[in-house]
Amino acid sequence: MIEFTGLALGIALLVGGGTFMVRGASEIAERFGISPMIVGLTIVGFGTSAPELVVTVLGVLKGESALAFGNVAGSNVANLGLVLGLAALIAPIDIQGKLVRREVPLLLLGTTALTVMALDGVLEGSAPIIGRTDSIVLLLMFGIFVYITTLDVIRSKGSDKLLFDIAERSSLIKPHQAYMSWLLLVAGSALLFVGGDMTVRNGSSLATSFGVSPTIIGLFVMAIGTSMPELVTSIIAAARRESDLALGNVVGSNIFNALFVLPIGGLVTPIPVPEGGVGDLVVSWVFAAMLIYFFAVGRARLGRPAGALLLLAYFAYAAQRVFMD
C-alpha cells in the first residue's frame, strides 16, 4: 500500500534526520566549550524527541491534531512499556547514580501535570484541550527540569554513573571536521522536515484507508517508529550493563515529550484531546508510577519479571485501545 510505504519512509527520514542533527549539534556545542555531559543530557535528549516534535508541530499546522497527540502519548507509553520492558528482559536494570533516581519522580510530576490539564475540561464539563496557557506552564516546568539537570551535572563533576556512561559512549565517536558538523546539522534538520511532512500526510491517509481514527495510527504505528532511537539505545545500553543510561534515555525522552514537545504544539495552536486521549495519558501516568515503585520504593532494580510485566501491560493496553476504537 502506497500510504504505508510513504509512512515507513517518512519515519525512516525522521529517525535518520534526528540522528544527523544530534551528531552535528553535539559536536558544535562541544567546540563552543559546552560540557559533553550537558550535551549528552540535553541535546541528545532533545534529538531523540525531535521526530515527535516535528510530527506534532506539522500535525497541528495541517489540522491533524489527533495524529500529533497520539504520536506523543503513544511514544511515552511505548518508551515505558515496550522499550524499557525489552531492555529489562535483556538485562536487569539497577540504578547506580543519583541523576536517574531524581529524574524518575520528575517524570511522574510532569506526566501528572499534563494529565490533570487534559482532565481539566472534563471536570468543568467542556471538551478537554491542551491550550496555550497549559503549554506555557508545562514549558516553565521543562525549564526547571533543564536547570536542575544542568546543576546536577556541574555538582557531580562527572562522578555519577549516568554521566560516566555518556562520557564513555561519546569517547567512542570520532568527531567530524567543523564544516561537516554544520552540514550534519542542516541536513538532519531538512530530513526531519521532509520526513515529518511525509509521516503526517501518509499517516492521515492510512487512517482513512483502514477506517480507524488518526489517534490509533499515531499511538502505535508512528509512535513505535519514532521511538526507534530510544529502543536501540536502551537495548544496547542494557546489553552492556549500562543500566543508568538505559533508563535515563527513556525517562529523559518522556520528560521532553510531555514538557516540551506537546506544549510547543499547543503554543502553535491549542490541541484538542481526542476521544480516548485522556485514558492514554492516564496509562502513561500509571507506567510512570510503576517506575516510582520499582526504583524509589523498591530496591532500585527493574528485573526480568518486572520487564515482562511492563511488556504484558503494554500489549494489553494496545489490544484494548485498538479493538475498542
C-alpha positions, 0 to 999 in steps of 0.5 A: 500500500502506497500510504504505508510505504510513504509512512515507513519512509517518512519515519525512516527520514525522521529517525535518520534526520534526528540522528544527523542533527544530534551528531552535528549539534553535539559536536558544535556545542562541544567546540563552543566549550559546552560540557559533553555531559550537558550535551549528552543530557540535553541535546541528545535528549532533545534529538531523540524527541525531535521526530515527535516534535516535528510530527506534532508541530506539522500535525497541528499546522495541517489540522491533524491534531489527533495524529500529533497527540497520539504520536506523543502519548503513544511514544511515552507509553511505548518508551515505558512499556515496550522499550524499557520492558525489552531492555529489562528482559535483556538485562536487569536494570539497577540504578547506580547514580543519583541523576536517574533516581531524581529524574524518575519522580520528575517524570511522574510530576510532569506526566501528572501535570499534563494529565490533570490539564487534559482532565481539566475540561472534563471536570468543568464539563467542556471538551478537554484541550491542551491550550496555550496557557497549559503549554506555557506552564508545562514549558516553565516546568521543562525549564526547571527540569533543564536547570536542575539537570544542568546543576546536577551535572556541574555538582557531580563533576562527572562522578555519577554513573549516568554521566560516566556512561555518556562520557564513555559512549561519546569517547567512542565517536570520532568527531567530524571536521567543523564544516561537516558538523554544520552540514550534519546539522542542516541536513538532519534538520531538512530530513526531519522536515521532509520526513515529518511532512511525509509521516503526517500526510501518509499517516492521515491517509492510512487512517482513512484507508483502514477506517480507524481514527488518526489517534490509533495510527499515531499511538502505535504505528508512528509512535513505535517508529519514532521511538526507534532511537530510544529502543536501540539505545536502551537495548544496547545500553542494557546489553552492556550493563549500562543500566543508568543510561538505559533508563535515563534515555527513556525517562529523559525522552518522556520528560521532553515529550510531555514538557516540551514537545506537546506544549510547543504544539499547543503554543502553535495552536491549542490541541484538542484531546481526542476521544480516548486521549485522556485514558492514554495519558492516564496509562502513561501516568500509571507506567510512570508510577510503576517506575516510582515503585520499582526504583524509589520504593523498591530496591532500585532494580527493574528485573526480568519479571518486572520487564515482562510485566511492563511488556504484558501491560503494554500489549494489553493496553494496545489490544484494548485501545485498538479493538475498542476504537 
